[in-house]
């Protein structure tokens, strides 16, 4: 299954680069509070271009994983299909959020800001559920002492 490993490495690399870009984007803004504001608020700041790139890269890295999920082997079924759809919703919501701008903090929301907001909501609701469904496919963790030569 070299395809799965290649896609996994590509996705992991994209996720790591997106995380680094996000940290750089946050560090470049002095007048915003990271505790009370969202990533979107940083994206519309002066250094927000790098946040948009990070969001688009994370969406692409996540999308790379979708076709490999069906190759992971049993169990297949509704839970697996739902996980694939939810991962696609995450990637799509993140893509829309990265492409459609939001409003400046403290200003009235327009149509594009609402599109951005609800795409973000879909993405951030879909990801943990997809992770939970995918985690059910992982092999069980051996108990204490397993594999220690005892």
Backbone as CSV, one residue per row, in Angstrom:
resi,resn,N_x,N_y,N_z,CA_x,CA_y,CA_z,C_x,C_y,C_z
1,UNK,0.806,-1.191,0.000,0.000,0.000,0.000,0.855,1.263,0.000
2,UNK,1.770,1.393,-0.943,2.605,2.590,-0.966,1.813,3.860,-1.243
3,UNK,0.673,3.751,-1.937,-0.140,4.932,-2.207,-0.650,5.579,-0.939
4,UNK,-1.092,4.748,-0.006,-1.601,5.262,1.261,-0.494,5.996,2.014
5,UNK,0.699,5.407,2.067,1.812,6.057,2.760,2.188,7.375,2.090
6,UNK,2.187,7.399,0.768,2.541,8.628,0.047,1.515,9.721,0.327
7,UNK,0.222,9.365,0.235,-0.824,10.345,0.517,-0.761,10.804,1.972
8,UNK,-0.504,9.865,2.864,-0.396,10.219,4.278,0.757,11.165,4.540
9,UNK,1.902,10.903,3.922,3.067,11.783,4.095,2.791,13.159,3.492
10,UNK,2.142,13.187,2.335,1.796,14.461,1.704,0.837,15.253,2.586
11,UNK,-0.179,14.582,3.106,-1.149,15.250,3.975,-0.478,15.742,5.251
12,UNK,0.343,14.906,5.870,1.021,15.306,7.099,1.930,16.502,6.855
13,UNK,2.667,16.482,5.750,3.524,17.620,5.418,2.725,18.897,5.247
14,UNK,1.586,18.803,4.553,0.730,19.968,4.373,0.168,20.485,5.680
15,UNK,-0.207,19.579,6.567,-0.752,19.973,7.868,0.320,20.671,8.702
16,UNK,1.530,20.150,8.691,2.626,20.758,9.453,2.938,22.157,8.919
17,UNK,3.038,22.294,7.591,3.319,23.613,7.003,2.181,24.582,7.321
18,UNK,0.934,24.125,7.244,-0.208,24.986,7.578,-0.138,25.446,9.030
19,UNK,0.238,24.543,9.928,0.357,24.915,11.343,1.457,25.958,11.547
20,UNK,2.588,25.767,10.894,3.689,26.732,11.010,3.255,28.092,10.459
21,UNK,2.596,28.099,9.298,2.125,29.358,8.725,1.118,30.053,9.639
22,UNK,0.264,29.275,10.293,-0.715,29.850,11.210,-0.026,30.512,12.395
23,UNK,0.979,29.867,12.948,1.724,30.462,14.064,2.408,31.749,13.611
24,UNK,3.018,31.717,12.435,3.674,32.918,11.900,2.645,34.033,11.709
25,UNK,1.489,33.692,11.160,0.433,34.683,10.954,-0.074,35.278,12.250
26,UNK,-0.182,34.463,13.284,-0.625,34.967,14.579,0.452,35.829,15.232
27,UNK,1.698,35.439,15.069,2.794,36.191,15.694,2.961,37.560,15.046
28,UNK,2.548,37.699,13.793,2.717,38.968,13.086,1.677,40.017,13.419
29,UNK,0.720,39.703,14.290,-0.348,40.633,14.637,-0.217,41.002,16.109
30,UNK,-0.130,42.285,16.381,0.054,42.727,17.765,-1.219,43.230,18.421
31,UNK,-2.178,43.740,17.640,-3.330,44.406,18.225,-4.563,43.512,18.388
32,UNK,-4.434,42.224,18.156,-5.564,41.302,18.320,-5.297,40.340,19.468
33,UNK,-6.356,40.009,20.191,-6.256,39.125,21.346,-6.520,37.680,20.920
34,UNK,-5.527,36.779,21.030,-5.723,35.396,20.578,-6.727,34.610,21.418
35,UNK,-7.074,35.100,22.589,-8.017,34.380,23.445,-9.463,34.701,23.071
36,UNK,-9.734,35.938,22.715,-11.121,36.334,22.481,-11.513,36.392,21.004
37,UNK,-10.551,36.246,20.092,-10.861,36.334,18.671,-10.638,34.997,17.979
38,UNK,-11.194,34.864,16.788,-11.081,33.624,16.027,-9.952,33.723,15.008
39,UNK,-9.636,32.587,14.397,-8.637,32.565,13.328,-9.096,33.481,12.194
40,UNK,-10.383,33.539,11.937,-10.922,34.392,10.883,-10.604,35.859,11.135
41,UNK,-10.650,36.276,12.394,-10.309,37.661,12.717,-8.851,37.956,12.372
42,UNK,-8.003,36.975,12.581,-6.602,37.142,12.193,-6.460,37.157,10.676
43,UNK,-7.298,36.397,9.993,-7.207,36.306,8.538,-7.516,37.638,7.860
44,UNK,-8.338,38.477,8.476,-8.644,39.777,7.878,-7.717,40.870,8.394
45,UNK,-6.762,40.514,9.242,-5.802,41.503,9.734,-4.755,41.785,8.655
46,UNK,-3.835,42.684,8.972,-2.797,43.069,8.004,-1.936,41.898,7.559
47,UNK,-1.675,40.942,8.449,-0.850,39.784,8.073,-1.709,38.571,7.740
48,UNK,-2.974,38.817,7.448,-3.920,37.725,7.229,-3.690,36.888,5.992
49,UNK,-2.946,37.382,5.023,-2.704,36.602,3.819,-2.097,35.256,4.117
50,UNK,-1.207,35.216,5.079,-0.547,33.957,5.431,-1.535,32.997,6.106
51,UNK,-2.505,33.532,6.829,-3.540,32.696,7.453,-4.421,32.080,6.358
52,UNK,-4.762,32.872,5.350,-5.557,32.336,4.237,-4.815,31.208,3.534
53,UNK,-3.540,31.393,3.300,-2.731,30.342,2.666,-2.734,29.088,3.534
54,UNK,-2.585,29.269,4.851,-2.589,28.130,5.774,-3.927,27.398,5.729
55,UNK,-5.032,28.139,5.683,-6.352,27.512,5.629,-6.528,26.716,4.341
56,UNK,-6.106,27.286,3.225,-6.233,26.591,1.945,-5.330,25.366,1.889
57,UNK,-4.139,25.482,2.444,-3.221,24.348,2.482,-3.761,23.233,3.373
58,UNK,-4.328,23.596,4.506,-4.919,22.594,5.394,-6.119,21.915,4.729
59,UNK,-6.918,22.669,3.993,-8.046,22.075,3.258,-7.536,21.083,2.221
60,UNK,-6.502,21.463,1.483,-5.944,20.571,0.461,-5.325,19.330,1.094
61,UNK,-4.597,19.504,2.191,-3.974,18.364,2.873,-5.039,17.400,3.396
62,UNK,-6.133,17.934,3.889,-7.223,17.089,4.375,-7.894,16.353,3.222
63,UNK,-8.080,17.049,2.103,-8.727,16.431,0.937,-7.900,15.284,0.377
64,UNK,-6.581,15.355,0.511,-5.702,14.281,0.037,-6.012,12.970,0.764
65,UNK,-6.460,13.065,1.994,-6.738,11.864,2.784,-8.024,11.143,2.388
66,UNK,-8.968,11.856,1.806,-10.294,11.278,1.550,-10.244,10.026,0.671
67,UNK,-9.558,10.044,-0.477,-9.577,8.827,-1.307,-8.842,7.646,-0.671
68,UNK,-7.980,7.891,0.269,-7.241,6.789,0.886,-8.055,6.076,1.964
69,UNK,-9.104,6.698,2.464,-9.876,6.085,3.548,-10.505,4.763,3.116
70,UNK,-10.956,4.697,1.879,-11.555,3.465,1.383,-10.552,2.335,1.217
71,UNK,-9.263,2.657,1.178,-8.225,1.651,0.995,-7.691,1.106,2.313
72,UNK,-8.167,1.615,3.423,-7.632,1.198,4.716,-8.079,-0.189,5.133
73,UNK,-9.057,-0.724,4.459,-9.503,-2.069,4.792,-10.717,-2.053,5.690
74,UNK,-11.119,-3.246,6.178,-12.345,-3.347,6.965,-12.245,-2.512,8.226
75,UNK,-13.311,-2.106,8.814,-14.676,-2.331,8.367,-15.150,-1.219,7.437
76,UNK,-15.870,-1.600,6.417,-16.533,-0.644,5.528,-17.998,-0.601,5.929
77,UNK,-18.652,0.414,5.576,-20.071,0.510,5.884,-20.486,1.957,6.029
78,UNK,-21.623,2.133,6.677,-22.166,3.482,6.811,-21.260,4.394,7.624
79,UNK,-20.629,3.851,8.674,-19.742,4.679,9.499,-18.547,5.165,8.691
80,UNK,-17.980,4.305,7.876,-16.836,4.683,7.049,-17.237,5.702,5.998
81,UNK,-18.384,5.462,5.364,-18.866,6.413,4.350,-19.159,7.762,4.999
82,UNK,-19.746,7.743,6.182,-20.032,8.990,6.887,-18.735,9.719,7.241
83,UNK,-17.727,8.980,7.663,-16.443,9.598,7.990,-15.839,10.265,6.762
84,UNK,-15.933,9.608,5.612,-15.413,10.194,4.373,-16.181,11.465,4.014
85,UNK,-17.499,11.429,4.131,-18.301,12.614,3.831,-17.997,13.741,4.811
86,UNK,-17.830,13.405,6.070,-17.541,14.440,7.068,-16.148,15.040,6.859
87,UNK,-15.190,14.215,6.472,-13.859,14.745,6.175,-13.923,15.656,4.944
88,UNK,-14.758,15.283,3.972,-14.964,16.145,2.804,-15.642,17.458,3.208
89,UNK,-16.587,17.387,4.153,-17.250,18.610,4.644,-16.243,19.507,5.357
90,UNK,-15.334,18.906,6.136,-14.273,19.661,6.793,-13.414,20.379,5.757
91,UNK,-12.936,19.629,4.773,-12.057,20.207,3.758,-12.802,21.275,2.946
92,UNK,-14.035,20.993,2.573,-14.815,21.966,1.807,-15.135,23.219,2.597
93,UNK,-15.533,23.041,3.845,-15.819,24.199,4.696,-14.590,25.056,4.916
94,UNK,-13.458,24.399,5.102,-12.209,25.139,5.291,-11.804,25.854,4.005
95,UNK,-12.012,25.209,2.867,-11.713,25.826,1.580,-12.566,27.079,1.379
96,UNK,-13.878,26.961,1.613,-14.763,28.121,1.470,-14.366,29.215,2.457
97,UNK,-14.059,28.838,3.685,-13.641,29.822,4.689,-12.364,30.541,4.278
98,UNK,-11.477,29.829,3.624,-10.230,30.448,3.181,-10.410,31.337,1.965
99,UNK,-11.403,31.038,1.150,-11.616,31.820,-0.078,-12.574,32.997,0.109
100,UNK,-13.558,32.835,0.982,-14.569,33.869,1.175,-14.197,34.679,2.420
101,UNK,-13.990,35.979,2.251,-13.540,36.783,3.396,-14.645,37.033,4.409
102,UNK,-14.238,37.281,5.621,-15.178,37.672,6.665,-15.054,39.178,6.873
103,UNK,-15.772,39.703,7.842,-15.724,41.132,8.124,-14.610,41.446,9.134
104,UNK,-14.230,42.700,9.191,-13.279,43.142,10.205,-13.935,43.004,11.584
105,UNK,-13.170,42.657,12.622,-13.753,42.555,13.968,-14.442,43.860,14.370
106,UNK,-15.646,43.721,14.903,-16.397,44.880,15.381,-17.236,45.575,14.323
107,UNK,-17.222,45.089,13.090,-18.036,45.699,12.042,-19.237,44.802,11.740
108,UNK,-20.224,45.396,11.075,-21.440,44.646,10.742,-21.133,43.567,9.704
109,UNK,-21.745,42.403,9.885,-21.513,41.283,8.973,-22.329,41.438,7.704
110,UNK,-21.660,41.190,6.569,-22.329,41.177,5.279,-22.546,39.738,4.837
111,UNK,-23.023,39.570,3.613,-23.326,38.241,3.078,-22.089,37.347,3.072
112,UNK,-20.963,37.878,2.604,-19.757,37.049,2.532,-19.297,36.630,3.925
113,UNK,-19.464,37.501,4.894,-19.075,37.144,6.262,-19.945,36.003,6.791
114,UNK,-21.239,36.007,6.455,-22.112,34.915,6.873,-21.751,33.605,6.168
115,UNK,-21.431,33.684,4.877,-20.994,32.485,4.153,-19.734,31.932,4.814
116,UNK,-18.791,32.820,5.113,-17.545,32.425,5.786,-17.846,31.771,7.140
117,UNK,-18.710,32.399,7.909,-19.027,31.903,9.257,-19.649,30.508,9.202
118,UNK,-20.642,30.317,8.347,-21.337,29.030,8.335,-20.499,27.928,7.691
119,UNK,-19.634,28.286,6.755,-18.692,27.300,6.222,-17.727,26.862,7.325
120,UNK,-17.311,27.803,8.158,-16.433,27.475,9.287,-17.141,26.587,10.300
121,UNK,-18.401,26.893,10.578,-19.182,26.081,11.525,-19.302,24.650,11.015
122,UNK,-19.618,24.498,9.733,-19.726,23.156,9.151,-18.397,22.418,9.293
123,UNK,-17.308,23.105,8.961,-15.987,22.477,9.030,-15.665,22.026,10.448
124,UNK,-15.846,22.911,11.414,-15.424,22.590,12.773,-16.398,21.688,13.519
125,UNK,-17.589,21.480,12.983,-18.472,20.442,13.522,-18.162,19.087,12.884
126,UNK,-17.805,19.099,11.607,-17.569,17.848,10.871,-16.275,17.160,11.309
127,UNK,-15.230,17.918,11.558,-13.926,17.309,11.839,-13.916,16.406,13.071
128,UNK,-14.401,16.833,14.230,-14.326,15.919,15.377,-15.186,14.667,15.217
129,UNK,-16.329,14.803,14.543,-17.174,13.622,14.330,-16.481,12.662,13.367
130,UNK,-15.864,13.199,12.311,-15.117,12.347,11.374,-13.974,11.645,12.109
131,UNK,-13.268,12.362,12.952,-12.185,11.755,13.735,-12.683,10.650,14.634
132,UNK,-13.830,10.857,15.260,-14.399,9.845,16.145,-14.779,8.590,15.348
133,UNK,-15.383,8.788,14.175,-15.751,7.641,13.346,-14.515,6.905,12.824
134,UNK,-13.490,7.653,12.464,-12.263,7.024,11.967,-11.511,6.307,13.085
135,UNK,-11.553,6.841,14.277,-10.857,6.214,15.406,-11.424,4.837,15.704
136,UNK,-12.700,4.635,15.410,-13.325,3.329,15.638,-12.701,2.264,14.732
137,UNK,-12.043,2.678,13.645,-11.427,1.722,12.715,-10.007,1.364,13.117
138,UNK,-9.453,2.042,14.094,-8.077,1.759,14.502,-8.016,0.435,15.249
139,UNK,-6.883,-0.265,15.145,-6.754,-1.516,15.895,-6.671,-1.215,17.393
140,UNK,-7.078,-2.177,18.215,-7.023,-1.951,19.660,-5.585,-1.787,20.139
141,UNK,-5.431,-0.997,21.174,-4.108,-0.774,21.775,-3.821,-1.944,22.708
142,UNK,-2.623,-2.546,22.605,-2.302,-3.663,23.506,-2.269,-3.186,24.959
143,UNK,-2.604,-4.107,25.830,-2.628,-3.784,27.256,-1.225,-3.611,27.823
144,UNK,-1.143,-3.267,29.113,0.168,-3.077,29.758,0.993,-4.355,29.703
145,UNK,2.237,-4.205,29.366,3.155,-5.354,29.322,3.167,-6.078,28.000
146,UNK,2.226,-5.774,27.116,2.190,-6.447,25.826,3.393,-6.028,24.984
147,UNK,4.019,-6.983,24.381,5.158,-6.680,23.516,6.452,-6.417,24.253
148,UNK,6.484,-6.673,25.535,7.694,-6.418,26.323,8.526,-7.662,26.519
149,UNK,8.166,-8.759,25.872,8.926,-10.001,25.996,8.618,-10.783,27.255
150,UNK,7.503,-10.492,27.884,7.155,-11.212,29.113,6.456,-12.497,28.822
